């Protein structure tokens, strides 16, 4: 019998404006080769564990690709939100092969009219919390493009996201 594991994320999005929930949707991701290699290296080859991961929204119509990396992500990061740093992913404890940040959703308050196409999860390197950093030597774990197309935001729009990371046996 051949057993395999599958690692993936599910992104649960909320778009708020003036305290009113405008839209909710769910998307799935692509785990990059860089992200999968980091998992293997940090668990089995004693590589340094990344302890802080950040949500990075992007503003171009990018199709996630396995070969995308932190240094060359393929997307254009959106930096037009009020928070001074990228939103920190703050997950609770894993249970039944799933870990998520549902108790503390990542949030971005946009300060410009933008079209957002998706987001990524990044960490490690010298400046992972810095908006726009691609030179810091970090890891691009995964990317999630909006399956329903782009989401238009305006000044004052708040996007909240719950990222659910799953590791399951598919054997």
Phi and psi restraints in degrees (value plus and minus 20) as a CYANA .aco file:
   2 UNK   PHI    -129.0   -89.0
   2 UNK   PSI      95.9   135.9
   3 UNK   PHI    -121.0   -81.0
   3 UNK   PSI     127.2   167.2
   4 UNK   PHI    -155.8  -115.8
   4 UNK   PSI     137.3   177.3
   5 UNK   PHI    -134.4   -94.4
   5 UNK   PSI     132.7   172.7
   6 UNK   PHI    -143.2  -103.2
   6 UNK   PSI     113.0   153.0
   7 UNK   PHI    -139.2   -99.2
   7 UNK   PSI     111.0   151.0
   8 UNK   PHI    -180.0  -140.0
   8 UNK   PSI     153.0   193.0
   9 UNK   PHI    -149.5  -109.5
   9 UNK   PSI     131.0   171.0
  10 UNK   PHI    -139.9   -99.9
  10 UNK   PSI     112.0   152.0
  11 UNK   PHI    -130.6   -90.6
  11 UNK   PSI     103.8   143.8
  12 UNK   PHI    -127.7   -87.7
  12 UNK   PSI      95.5   135.5
  13 UNK   PHI    -125.1   -85.1
  13 UNK   PSI     127.4   167.4
  14 UNK   PHI    -154.5  -114.5
  14 UNK   PSI     112.1   152.1
  15 UNK   PHI    -131.8   -91.8
  15 UNK   PSI      97.4   137.4
  16 UNK   PHI    -134.7   -94.7
  16 UNK   PSI     128.8   168.8
  17 UNK   PHI    -169.3  -129.3
  17 UNK   PSI     106.7   146.7
  18 UNK   PHI      32.5    72.5
  18 UNK   PSI      19.7    59.7
  19 UNK   PHI      57.8    97.8
  19 UNK   PSI     -15.4    24.6
  20 UNK   PHI    -128.5   -88.5
  20 UNK   PSI     109.1   149.1
  21 UNK   PHI     -94.9   -54.9
  21 UNK   PSI      95.2   135.2
  22 UNK   PHI    -107.9   -67.9
  22 UNK   PSI     -55.1   -15.1
  23 UNK   PHI    -182.6  -142.6
  23 UNK   PSI     126.1   166.1
  24 UNK   PHI    -150.1  -110.1
  24 UNK   PSI     122.0   162.0
  25 UNK   PHI    -177.3  -137.3
  25 UNK   PSI     146.9   186.9
  26 UNK   PHI    -149.3  -109.3
  26 UNK   PSI     118.8   158.8
  27 UNK   PHI    -154.0  -114.0
  27 UNK   PSI     139.9   179.9
  28 UNK   PHI    -132.2   -92.2
  28 UNK   PSI     154.1   194.1
  29 UNK   PHI    -144.8  -104.8
  29 UNK   PSI    -199.7  -159.7
  30 UNK   PHI    -142.7  -102.7
  30 UNK   PSI     103.8   143.8
  31 UNK   PHI    -103.9   -63.9
  31 UNK   PSI     105.2   145.2
  32 UNK   PHI     -92.0   -52.0
  32 UNK   PSI     141.5   181.5
  33 UNK   PHI     -80.8   -40.8
  33 UNK   PSI     -60.5   -20.5
  34 UNK   PHI     -78.7   -38.7
  34 UNK   PSI     -62.4   -22.4
  35 UNK   PHI     -86.5   -46.5
  35 UNK   PSI     -64.5   -24.5
  36 UNK   PHI     -85.2   -45.2
  36 UNK   PSI     -60.6   -20.6
  37 UNK   PHI     -82.1   -42.1
  37 UNK   PSI     -58.4   -18.4
  38 UNK   PHI     -82.3   -42.3
  38 UNK   PSI     -63.2   -23.2
  39 UNK   PHI     -78.6   -38.6
  39 UNK   PSI     -69.9   -29.9
  40 UNK   PHI     -82.3   -42.3
  40 UNK   PSI     -65.1   -25.1
  41 UNK   PHI     -85.9   -45.9
  41 UNK   PSI     -61.8   -21.8
  42 UNK   PHI     -95.9   -55.9
  42 UNK   PSI     -46.9    -6.9
  43 UNK   PHI    -108.5   -68.5
  43 UNK   PSI     -61.3   -21.3
  44 UNK   PHI    -130.0   -90.0
  44 UNK   PSI     -36.8     3.2
  45 UNK   PHI    -139.9   -99.9
  45 UNK   PSI      -2.2    37.8
  46 UNK   PHI      40.2    80.2
  46 UNK   PSI       7.6    47.6
  47 UNK   PHI     -91.7   -51.7
  47 UNK   PSI     141.8   181.8
  48 UNK   PHI     -88.5   -48.5
  48 UNK   PSI     109.4   149.4
  49 UNK   PHI     -92.3   -52.3
  49 UNK   PSI     119.5   159.5
  50 UNK   PHI    -110.9   -70.9
  50 UNK   PSI     103.7   143.7
  51 UNK   PHI    -123.4   -83.4
  51 UNK   PSI     -29.8    10.2
  52 UNK   PHI    -149.1  -109.1
  52 UNK   PSI     105.3   145.3
  53 UNK   PHI    -140.5  -100.5
  53 UNK   PSI     128.3   168.3
  54 UNK   PHI    -150.2  -110.2
  54 UNK   PSI     125.2   165.2
  55 UNK   PHI    -108.3   -68.3
  55 UNK   PSI     109.7   149.7
  56 UNK   PHI    -142.7  -102.7
  56 UNK   PSI      87.3   127.3
  57 UNK   PHI     -95.1   -55.1
  57 UNK   PSI     128.8   168.8
  58 UNK   PHI    -147.7  -107.7
  58 UNK   PSI     132.9   172.9
  59 UNK   PHI    -138.3   -98.3
  59 UNK   PSI      -1.1    38.9
  60 UNK   PHI    -143.5  -103.5
  60 UNK   PSI     138.6   178.6
  61 UNK   PHI     -98.7   -58.7
  61 UNK   PSI      60.3   100.3
  62 UNK   PHI    -125.5   -85.5
  62 UNK   PSI     113.0   153.0
  63 UNK   PHI    -113.8   -73.8
  63 UNK   PSI      95.1   135.1
  64 UNK   PHI     -72.6   -32.6
  64 UNK   PSI     122.1   162.1
  65 UNK   PHI    -154.3  -114.3
  65 UNK   PSI     124.6   164.6
  66 UNK   PHI     -77.2   -37.2
  66 UNK   PSI     -51.9   -11.9
  67 UNK   PHI    -103.2   -63.2
  67 UNK   PSI     -22.5    17.5
  68 UNK   PHI     -83.9   -43.9
  68 UNK   PSI     123.9   163.9
  69 UNK   PHI    -152.6  -112.6
  69 UNK   PSI     151.3   191.3
  70 UNK   PHI     -79.9   -39.9
  70 UNK   PSI     -63.1   -23.1
  71 UNK   PHI     -93.5   -53.5
  71 UNK   PSI     -49.0    -9.0
  72 UNK   PHI    -157.0  -117.0
  72 UNK   PSI      56.4    96.4
  73 UNK   PHI     -93.9   -53.9
  73 UNK   PSI     -41.6    -1.6
  74 UNK   PHI      65.7   105.7
  74 UNK   PSI     -35.6     4.4
  75 UNK   PHI    -132.6   -92.6
  75 UNK   PSI     145.4   185.4
  76 UNK   PHI    -124.5   -84.5
  76 UNK   PSI      94.8   134.8
  77 UNK   PHI     -86.7   -46.7
  77 UNK   PSI     115.0   155.0
  78 UNK   PHI    -107.1   -67.1
  78 UNK   PSI     106.4   146.4
  79 UNK   PHI    -133.0   -93.0
  79 UNK   PSI     -13.6    26.4
  80 UNK   PHI    -110.0   -70.0
  80 UNK   PSI      41.5    81.5
  81 UNK   PHI    -156.7  -116.7
  81 UNK   PSI     135.2   175.2
  82 UNK   PHI     -85.3   -45.3
  82 UNK   PSI     -53.4   -13.4
  83 UNK   PHI     -80.1   -40.1
  83 UNK   PSI     118.4   158.4
  84 UNK   PHI     -95.4   -55.4
  84 UNK   PSI     -39.5     0.5
  85 UNK   PHI    -149.1  -109.1
  85 UNK   PSI     149.4   189.4
  86 UNK   PHI     -81.1   -41.1
  86 UNK   PSI     124.7   164.7
  87 UNK   PHI     -85.4   -45.4
  87 UNK   PSI     110.4   150.4
  88 UNK   PHI     -98.2   -58.2
  88 UNK   PSI     113.9   153.9
  89 UNK   PHI    -101.9   -61.9
  89 UNK   PSI     102.2   142.2
  90 UNK   PHI    -141.9  -101.9
  90 UNK   PSI      60.4   100.4
  91 UNK   PHI     -97.6   -57.6
  91 UNK   PSI     137.5   177.5
  92 UNK   PHI    -105.7   -65.7
  92 UNK   PSI    -184.4  -144.4
  93 UNK   PHI     -95.3   -55.3
  93 UNK   PSI     127.9   167.9
  94 UNK   PHI     -90.5   -50.5
  94 UNK   PSI     124.8   164.8
  95 UNK   PHI    -167.8  -127.8
  95 UNK   PSI     112.9   152.9
  96 UNK   PHI      34.8    74.8
  96 UNK   PSI      15.4    55.4
  97 UNK   PHI      59.6    99.6
  97 UNK   PSI      -5.1    34.9
  98 UNK   PHI    -151.5  -111.5
  98 UNK   PSI     119.9   159.9
  99 UNK   PHI    -151.8  -111.8
  99 UNK   PSI     120.5   160.5
 100 UNK   PHI    -171.7  -131.7
 100 UNK   PSI     151.4   191.4
 101 UNK   PHI    -130.3   -90.3
 101 UNK   PSI      11.7    51.7
 102 UNK   PHI     -81.5   -41.5
 102 UNK   PSI     -47.3    -7.3
 103 UNK   PHI     -98.8   -58.8
 103 UNK   PSI     -34.5     5.5
 104 UNK   PHI    -170.1  -130.1
 104 UNK   PSI      58.3    98.3
 105 UNK   PHI     -82.8   -42.8
 105 UNK   PSI     122.1   162.1
 106 UNK   PHI     -91.3   -51.3
 106 UNK   PSI     119.5   159.5
 107 UNK   PHI    -157.6  -117.6
 107 UNK   PSI     121.2   161.2
 108 UNK   PHI    -152.3  -112.3
 108 UNK   PSI     108.1   148.1
 109 UNK   PHI    -124.9   -84.9
 109 UNK   PSI      86.4   126.4
 110 UNK   PHI     -93.4   -53.4
 110 UNK   PSI     126.3   166.3
 111 UNK   PHI    -142.1  -102.1
 111 UNK   PSI       1.6    41.6
 112 UNK   PHI    -177.0  -137.0
 112 UNK   PSI     143.6   183.6
 113 UNK   PHI     -98.1   -58.1
 113 UNK   PSI     102.1   142.1
 114 UNK   PHI    -164.1  -124.1
 114 UNK   PSI     141.5   181.5
 115 UNK   PHI    -136.2   -96.2
 115 UNK   PSI     100.0   140.0
 116 UNK   PHI    -125.6   -85.6
 116 UNK   PSI     114.2   154.2
 117 UNK   PHI    -129.1   -89.1
 117 UNK   PSI     -33.1     6.9
 118 UNK   PHI     145.0   185.0
 118 UNK   PSI    -185.0  -145.0
 119 UNK   PHI    -174.8  -134.8
 119 UNK   PSI     147.5   187.5
 120 UNK   PHI    -154.0  -114.0
 120 UNK   PSI     146.9   186.9
 121 UNK   PHI    -139.2   -99.2
 121 UNK   PSI     100.5   140.5
 122 UNK   PHI    -148.0  -108.0
 122 UNK   PSI     137.7   177.7
 123 UNK   PHI    -186.3  -146.3
 123 UNK   PSI     152.3   192.3
 124 UNK   PHI      56.8    96.8
 124 UNK   PSI    -195.1  -155.1
 125 UNK   PHI      57.8    97.8
 125 UNK   PSI    -185.8  -145.8
 126 UNK   PHI    -111.7   -71.7
 126 UNK   PSI     -38.0     2.0
 127 UNK   PHI    -168.5  -128.5
 127 UNK   PSI      32.3    72.3
 128 UNK   PHI     -87.0   -47.0
 128 UNK   PSI     -42.6    -2.6
 129 UNK   PHI    -105.6   -65.6
 129 UNK   PSI     -29.4    10.6
 130 UNK   PHI    -100.6   -60.6
 130 UNK   PSI     102.9   142.9
 131 UNK   PHI     -76.7   -36.7
 131 UNK   PSI     113.8   153.8
 132 UNK   PHI      62.0   102.0
 132 UNK   PSI     -24.3    15.7
 133 UNK   PHI     -88.8   -48.8
 133 UNK   PSI     107.3   147.3
 134 UNK   PHI    -151.9  -111.9
 134 UNK   PSI     -25.2    14.8
 135 UNK   PHI    -122.2   -82.2
 135 UNK   PSI     -19.9    20.1
 136 UNK   PHI    -100.6   -60.6
 136 UNK   PSI     -19.4    20.6
 137 UNK   PHI      57.0    97.0
 137 UNK   PSI       5.9    45.9
 138 UNK   PHI    -103.2   -63.2
 138 UNK   PSI    -185.7  -145.7
 139 UNK   PHI    -144.5  -104.5
 139 UNK   PSI     110.5   150.5
 140 UNK   PHI    -113.6   -73.6
 140 UNK   PSI      82.7   122.7
 141 UNK   PHI     -94.1   -54.1
 141 UNK   PSI     -70.5   -30.5
 142 UNK   PHI    -176.6  -136.6
 142 UNK   PSI     145.9   185.9
 143 UNK   PHI    -155.7  -115.7
 143 UNK   PSI     123.0   163.0
 144 UNK   PHI    -149.7  -109.7
 144 UNK   PSI      91.6   131.6
 145 UNK   PHI    -107.0   -67.0
 145 UNK   PSI     123.1   163.1
 146 UNK   PHI     -86.6   -46.6
 146 UNK   PSI      97.1   137.1
 147 UNK   PHI     -84.8   -44.8
 147 UNK   PSI     -50.4   -10.4
 148 UNK   PHI    -108.6   -68.6
 148 UNK   PSI      -9.9    30.1
 149 UNK   PHI      79.0   119.0
 149 UNK   PSI    -186.5  -146.5
 150 UNK   PHI     -97.4   -57.4
 150 UNK   PSI     140.7   180.7
 151 UNK   PHI    -140.1  -100.1
 151 UNK   PSI     101.1   141.1
 152 UNK   PHI    -103.0   -63.0
 152 UNK   PSI     111.0   151.0
 153 UNK   PHI    -142.3  -102.3
 153 UNK   PSI     137.0   177.0
 154 UNK   PHI    -149.5  -109.5
 154 UNK   PSI     152.5   192.5
 155 UNK   PHI     -74.8   -34.8
 155 UNK   PSI     102.1   142.1
 156 UNK   PHI      80.1   120.1
 156 UNK   PSI     -32.9     7.1
 157 UNK   PHI     -84.5   -44.5
 157 UNK   PSI     119.8   159.8
 158 UNK   PHI    -139.5   -99.5
 158 UNK   PSI     105.8   145.8
 159 UNK   PHI    -127.8   -87.8
 159 UNK   PSI     105.2   145.2
 160 UNK   PHI    -134.6   -94.6
 160 UNK   PSI     121.2   161.2
 161 UNK   PHI    -157.1  -117.1
 161 UNK   PSI     117.0   157.0
 162 UNK   PHI    -127.9   -87.9
 162 UNK   PSI     105.2   145.2
 163 UNK   PHI    -127.5   -87.5
 163 UNK   PSI     102.7   142.7
 164 UNK   PHI    -129.4   -89.4
 164 UNK   PSI      95.6   135.6
 165 UNK   PHI    -124.4   -84.4
 165 UNK   PSI     105.4   145.4
 166 UNK   PHI    -140.1  -100.1
 166 UNK   PSI     118.2   158.2
 167 UNK   PHI    -146.5  -106.5
 167 UNK   PSI      91.9   131.9
 168 UNK   PHI    -148.9  -108.9
 168 UNK   PSI     132.7   172.7
 169 UNK   PHI    -104.3   -64.3
 169 UNK   PSI     102.8   142.8
 170 UNK   PHI    -132.1   -92.1
 170 UNK   PSI      -6.0    34.0
